[in-house]
Amino acid sequence: MAIHLYKTSTLSTRNGAVDSQVKSNTRNNLIYGQHRCGKGRNSRGILIARHRGGGHKRLYRKIDFRRNEKYMNGRIVTIEYDPNRNTYICLIHYEDGEKIYILHPRGAIIGDIIISSTEVPIKMGNALPLSVRYSNMEKTKLFQAPTEPEAPLVSKRGGRVIHISFDGQRRIES
């Protein structure tokens, strides 16, 4: 291991030494610098809106909104604050070694196992496709316009689906 000695250019670097073995960030492909334009300037760079600019430098984190890793368990490793979204995000390690960020599901803690698939238990963090949620209901009646009198309101309680028409009739299906 080599030791790097600083030249004395300021008082704080006098007699300074740093070990040159530096660990690289394993998440470099998930975090990158974001160019923040604007700051009160127009396209020519002239200040047109006063008292804007500065701010703390923020790194942009790539978030996976699609959750395309099907049938693969992922473990929540870290929960971090994302300054670009004013929310918390989770770093997920999948079984195949891939690492992604997702938005933090409420109630999820470090070490929880999440999965995105068509046949997963309904719990915080798991992802289901939208087509699976309404597979046991009548799709034609569910998405009709509410102005039609025969279009029922659908509610789901327990294992039953309740159709309530606008004239007050109830129909319960298991």
N, C-alpha and C positions, 0 to 999 in steps of 0.2 A: 504494500500500500504506500502510495506516495503522499507526501504532505506538501500542500501548496502554501507558500509563505507570501503574505501580502507585501507590496511596496507601501511605504509610509506616505500616503498622499493626504490623509487627514489624521487627526488625533485618535479617532476610533479604530483605524486600521493599523496602528502602531503595534508591533509584536503580535500580529494576528496570524493564525495558522488554521487551515481547514483540511480535513481529511478528504482526499479526492474521490473516494469511493462513494458515489451517490446512487441511491436506489431510484430507479425510474418509476413513475406512476403507472400502475398497470391499467388504469382507466383512461389513458391518454386519448383513445379513440372515442370516448364518451364525453369528454370535456374539451372545449376549445374556446379561444378568445373571440369575443364578439365585438365587431366594430360598431361603436355607438356613434352614429352620425347625429346631426341636428345641433343640439346645444345652442339653439337660438340663432343659427346661421342659415342663410339662403343658399342657393345652388352655387353662387360665386364665393361663398365663404365669408360674406359680410355679416356682421352682427346686426340682426334686425329685432330680436326680442331680448330685452335686457334681463339681467339677473337669472339667466339659465346657464347650465353647464356644470362642469366639475362632476361631483358624485364619485362614489367608490367604484373601482374597476370590478366588473362582474364577469365571471366565466359562464358560458352557456353550456347547459347540460342537455344532451340528446335524450328525449323521452320516447319510449316505445308505447304509442297509443294503440297499436293494432294487436299486440300480444299474439304474435304468430307462432310462437313455440307451442305446438300442439302435443298433448299427451306427455309432457315432460315436467317433472317436479322442479320447482325453483325455490330457493331458500333466501329469505330476507337477511341481508348481511349488515347493511347500515341504513339509518334513517337520517337524511340530511335536509337542511333548509335550502330551498331554491330561491334566490333573490329575484330571478327573472319572472317568476310566477306567483310570488308571495304565498307559497305553499310548501309543504314538505314532500320529498321524494324518497323512494327506496331503491337501493341497489340490490338487484336480484342476481344470484349465481345459479345457473341452470346445471343440470347433470352433465351436459356435454361440454361444459367449460365456458359457455357464453355468458357475458355479463351485460345487463341492461338496466336502465332506470325506468321506473314506473311511478305514477302518482301514488302517494301514500294512502292506502285504504284505511279508513277510520277503524281503530281498534287493533290493527295489525302491529305486532311487536317483532323485535329482532329474533330470528330463529324460526319464525313461522314458515310453513311449507305452503306454497300457492301453486296452482295449476290452471291452465286455460285449455278447455276441451268442451266437447258437447255433452259428456256424461260425467260431471263432477258434482260433488255436494255443493249446495248453495251456502256459501259462507264468505265473509269479507276477504277480498283479495283474489278469489277465484273468478275466472272470466268465462262467460258463456256467450255463444253467438246469439244475435237477436232473433234468429229464426227458431231457436229452441224454446224460447220463453212462451210463445203462443201456439205451440204445437198441438195442444189438447183442446183448443177453443175454436169456435167457428170464426174463421178469418173474415168471411164476407160480412157477417153481422157486426164484428168488432170494429171494422174500419169504415163503416157507413157514416154518412153525414148525419149529425144529430138532429137535423130538421125533419127527417123522415120519421113518421110515427111508429113504423114497425122496427126501427133500430133499437135494440135493447142496450141498457147499461150493464156492463159485466163487472162482477166483483168475485174475488176468489177467497174463500175462507176455508181453512183446513184443507181437506182433499176435495171439496165441492166447488163447483162453479155455479154462481147464481146469476140468472138473466132476469133483469127487472125492466119490463117494458114501460113506456111513457104513460100508458093507461093504468099502471099499477099492478099488473099481473106478474107473479113471480113463478119462475121455472127453475127447479134445482136439478143439476146433473152431477153425477158422481164421476 
